[in-house]
């Protein structure tokens, strides 16, 4: 992704943290696990299979498991589906401190210092 596109993507009402594939947390929902490709203060984006059924107005509740062992319970409703990803608008978003912690963890892991 070009730098201008990345800046434009981040220029929204809420901070978003987009994960690279090896860093994606796991979302446990309805007996299945999904990879989380993005988190924000108001929503998450998960990877879904083509045959994953999503119903309008359905309440989606589950647990996000982070690489450091931390977990948070979330609940929300599907906002939209984009190819192999589902965007979920959360009733109570991910706390900014959790997102900051994740961002710091990833930066430290890939830091050249």
Backbone bond lengths (Angstrom), bond angles and torsions (degrees), N, CA, C in turn:
res aa  C-N    CA-C-N  psi(-1)  N-CA   C-N-CA  omega(-1)  CA-C   N-CA-C  phi
1 X - - - 1.453 - - 1.526 108.23 -
2 X 1.302 116.82 133.54 1.450 121.71 179.25 1.523 109.89 -70.03
3 X 1.331 116.29 154.54 1.458 120.81 -176.88 1.528 111.97 -59.91
4 X 1.342 118.45 -41.79 1.464 121.42 179.53 1.526 111.35 -61.79
5 X 1.338 116.48 -41.72 1.468 120.53 178.92 1.523 110.58 -64.64
6 X 1.337 116.21 -41.01 1.460 120.31 -179.93 1.527 110.40 -64.27
7 X 1.332 117.40 -43.18 1.458 120.67 178.73 1.522 110.64 -63.42
8 X 1.316 117.34 -40.95 1.453 121.25 179.26 1.527 110.30 -64.32
9 X 1.342 116.55 -39.97 1.459 120.93 179.88 1.529 110.54 -63.56
10 X 1.333 117.25 -36.71 1.457 120.90 -178.60 1.532 111.94 -78.93
11 X 1.337 117.74 -16.21 1.460 121.20 -176.87 1.529 109.81 -83.13
12 X 1.308 114.95 78.08 1.454 122.71 178.43 1.516 107.35 -137.22
13 X 1.321 115.92 -177.91 1.457 119.36 -177.81 1.518 113.65 -65.47
14 X 1.315 117.81 -29.86 1.453 121.82 -176.21 1.518 110.10 -128.13
15 X 1.328 114.48 146.87 1.458 120.26 177.21 1.523 109.81 -64.58
16 X 1.319 116.45 139.62 1.459 122.34 177.24 1.519 108.84 -123.20
17 X 1.318 114.34 142.01 1.456 120.22 175.68 1.520 107.40 -117.58
18 X 1.326 115.83 111.84 1.466 122.47 179.90 1.526 107.51 -94.81
19 X 1.320 116.86 131.01 1.458 122.42 -177.29 1.523 111.59 -96.84
20 X 1.329 115.76 143.36 1.459 121.18 166.26 1.522 106.61 -78.07
21 X 1.304 116.73 156.97 1.463 121.43 -173.04 1.531 114.66 -50.88
22 X 1.334 120.56 -47.56 1.471 117.63 -176.21 1.531 114.21 -69.71
23 X 1.314 117.84 -15.03 1.470 121.61 -176.24 1.523 113.94 -99.17
24 X 1.312 118.22 -2.73 1.466 121.14 -173.37 1.529 112.54 -63.43
25 X 1.343 116.19 128.00 1.463 119.31 172.79 1.530 109.70 -68.23
26 X 1.314 116.23 171.07 1.460 122.44 179.04 1.518 109.44 -108.30
27 X 1.322 116.25 136.54 1.462 121.88 174.85 1.519 107.82 -110.34
28 X 1.330 116.98 119.97 1.461 122.82 178.42 1.516 108.23 -97.84
29 X 1.341 115.12 119.94 1.463 120.79 -176.61 1.518 109.28 -147.91
30 X 1.299 115.70 127.33 1.462 122.45 173.58 1.536 112.32 53.57
31 X 1.332 115.62 42.55 1.461 120.82 177.36 1.514 115.48 77.42
32 X 1.315 117.72 5.00 1.465 121.60 179.32 1.520 109.93 -123.30
33 X 1.330 115.70 161.31 1.464 119.83 175.82 1.527 109.50 -117.26
34 X 1.326 114.00 140.49 1.462 122.44 -178.48 1.522 108.02 -130.89
35 X 1.319 116.53 148.68 1.462 119.88 176.64 1.526 109.27 -86.56
36 X 1.325 115.00 137.42 1.466 121.91 179.59 1.523 107.56 -93.12
37 X 1.328 116.55 117.99 1.462 120.14 -178.33 1.528 112.62 -94.55
38 X 1.346 117.00 -17.15 1.465 120.21 -179.12 1.519 109.48 -158.70
39 X 1.336 115.47 142.23 1.462 120.42 171.77 1.520 108.69 -128.63
40 X 1.322 115.18 151.69 1.463 120.97 174.08 1.520 107.54 -145.78
41 X 1.309 115.65 177.72 1.462 119.71 179.00 1.522 112.06 -68.41
42 X 1.320 117.88 -17.25 1.460 120.71 -176.74 1.524 114.53 -121.85
43 X 1.329 117.62 -4.05 1.449 117.51 -177.47 1.509 113.18 -168.36
44 X 1.333 114.49 174.51 1.457 121.50 174.17 1.526 108.39 -135.86
45 X 1.308 114.77 161.29 1.464 122.32 175.92 1.524 105.71 -126.11
46 X 1.339 116.13 124.92 1.455 120.20 -179.69 1.520 110.20 -120.50
47 X 1.326 115.69 152.93 1.457 120.76 174.90 1.521 108.22 -83.11
48 X 1.331 116.57 132.10 1.465 121.33 179.64 1.526 109.51 -127.56
49 X 1.320 114.62 156.09 1.464 120.86 176.35 1.526 108.73 -83.23
50 X 1.305 115.96 159.35 1.467 121.00 -179.37 1.523 112.05 -58.54
51 X 1.331 117.12 -32.42 1.469 119.83 -177.30 1.531 113.96 -90.65
52 X 1.339 117.72 4.94 1.463 120.47 177.16 1.523 108.68 -70.76
53 X 1.323 116.04 120.58 1.468 120.82 -178.44 1.528 110.42 -89.11
54 X 1.318 115.27 129.29 1.459 122.99 177.92 1.518 106.96 -126.75
55 X 1.327 116.44 132.69 1.459 120.95 -179.33 1.521 110.15 -112.54
56 X 1.344 116.22 139.49 1.467 120.85 177.01 1.519 109.64 -55.72
57 X 1.326 116.08 134.93 1.456 121.10 177.78 1.515 114.49 79.94
58 X 1.325 117.24 -5.09 1.466 121.45 179.86 1.529 109.70 -63.53
59 X 1.328 116.50 135.85 1.460 120.42 174.51 1.525 107.56 -85.96
60 X 1.309 115.16 125.65 1.460 121.72 179.18 1.521 106.98 -107.45
61 X 1.325 116.38 117.61 1.464 121.57 -178.67 1.517 108.89 -130.35
62 X 1.316 115.88 135.53 1.453 119.89 179.90 1.508 111.45 -171.89
63 X 1.316 115.03 -163.52 1.463 122.06 -175.90 1.523 109.01 -126.61
64 X 1.334 115.65 132.61 1.462 120.86 171.49 1.519 106.99 -95.00
65 X 1.335 116.10 127.09 1.458 122.23 176.73 1.525 108.08 -107.32
66 X 1.342 115.25 121.83 1.454 120.81 -179.28 1.522 110.65 -93.19
67 X 1.319 115.74 160.40 1.460 122.74 -176.50 1.527 112.74 -60.91
68 X 1.338 117.23 -27.94 1.469 120.52 -179.19 1.530 112.55 -83.86
69 X 1.335 117.30 3.69 1.463 121.41 179.60 1.517 113.77 97.00
70 X 1.329 117.60 -10.38 1.463 120.91 178.50 1.519 111.68 -71.35
71 X 1.320 115.42 152.16 1.463 121.50 179.11 1.521 109.57 -137.92
72 X 1.322 116.07 147.69 1.464 120.95 171.43 1.522 108.87 -137.56
73 X 1.319 115.16 142.87 1.460 120.60 174.70 1.517 108.05 -88.79
74 X 1.318 115.65 137.49 1.461 120.05 178.40 1.520 109.63 -132.72
75 X 1.326 113.80 159.45 1.459 120.91 177.53 1.520 107.75 -149.59
76 X 1.320 116.19 137.50 1.453 120.02 179.86 1.514 111.75 -169.19
77 X 1.321 114.59 -168.28 1.466 121.27 179.94 1.520 108.90 -129.34
78 X 1.347 116.13 148.74 1.463 118.74 178.76 1.527 110.70 -63.54
79 X 1.324 115.48 133.75 1.460 121.02 178.63 1.530 110.10 -98.51
80 X 1.346 115.56 -47.72 1.464 120.05 177.68 1.531 109.13 -164.79
81 X 1.320 113.35 160.36 1.460 120.56 176.50 1.517 107.57 -115.81
82 X 1.325 116.19 131.45 1.464 121.93 179.35 1.521 107.83 -125.98
83 X 1.317 116.29 101.69 1.461 123.54 -178.33 1.526 110.18 52.51
84 X 1.336 117.55 -108.83 1.460 120.19 -176.52 1.529 112.88 -100.41
85 X 1.325 117.20 22.09 1.462 121.28 179.35 1.527 110.70 -129.85
86 X 1.320 114.49 148.13 1.460 121.98 176.38 1.519 108.23 -120.22
87 X 1.329 116.66 128.02 1.457 122.33 176.70 1.524 107.54 -97.10
88 X 1.335 115.67 126.32 1.463 122.02 -178.14 1.521 108.82 -116.03
89 X 1.331 116.72 124.05 1.469 121.84 174.86 1.519 107.19 -86.61
90 X 1.326 116.03 123.12 1.458 121.14 -174.56 1.521 112.33 -87.23
91 X 1.340 115.38 145.06 1.467 120.68 173.67 1.528 109.63 -68.77
92 X 1.318 116.23 -43.04 1.466 123.41 175.50 1.519 105.97 -128.94
93 X 1.301 116.03 114.10 1.458 120.84 -172.09 1.513 114.73 -71.48
94 X 1.318 114.65 174.54 1.455 122.78 176.20 1.525 107.24 -72.95
95 X 1.332 116.03 130.95 1.465 119.86 -178.98 1.526 110.23 -64.12
96 X 1.326 115.40 142.66 1.455 121.30 -179.30 1.525 111.02 -59.26
97 X 1.333 117.94 -34.90 1.471 119.98 -179.29 1.533 111.09 -64.60
98 X 1.319 117.60 -33.32 1.467 120.65 177.26 1.522 109.51 -69.37
99 X 1.320 116.48 -42.05 1.464 120.10 178.78 1.526 110.77 -64.70
100 X 1.328 116.94 -40.88 1.464 120.45 177.82 1.524 111.11 -63.13
101 X 1.325 116.28 -41.71 1.464 121.29 178.61 1.526 110.41 -60.46
102 X 1.324 116.79 -43.49 1.462 121.59 178.54 1.532 110.82 -64.08
103 X 1.318 116.31 -43.04 1.459 120.30 -179.70 1.533 110.51 -62.32
104 X 1.323 116.80 -43.00 1.468 121.14 178.73 1.529 110.27 -64.34
105 X 1.331 117.13 -43.27 1.469 121.35 179.84 1.529 110.71 -58.65
106 X 1.314 116.16 -45.29 1.466 120.37 -178.33 1.527 110.91 -68.34
107 X 1.325 116.68 -42.00 1.473 119.56 179.00 1.524 111.23 -61.73
108 X 1.342 116.51 -43.08 1.470 120.01 179.31 1.521 110.94 -62.78
109 X 1.302 116.54 -40.16 1.463 120.89 -178.20 1.523 111.71 -63.25
110 X 1.314 117.16 -36.56 1.459 120.95 -175.78 1.526 113.54 -105.73
111 X 1.335 117.08 7.33 1.459 121.17 179.59 1.528 110.12 -67.34
112 X 1.302 116.28 144.06 1.472 121.19 178.98 1.514 111.43 -91.49
113 X 1.307 117.64 -0.99 1.478 120.77 -179.62 1.504 111.42 -80.24
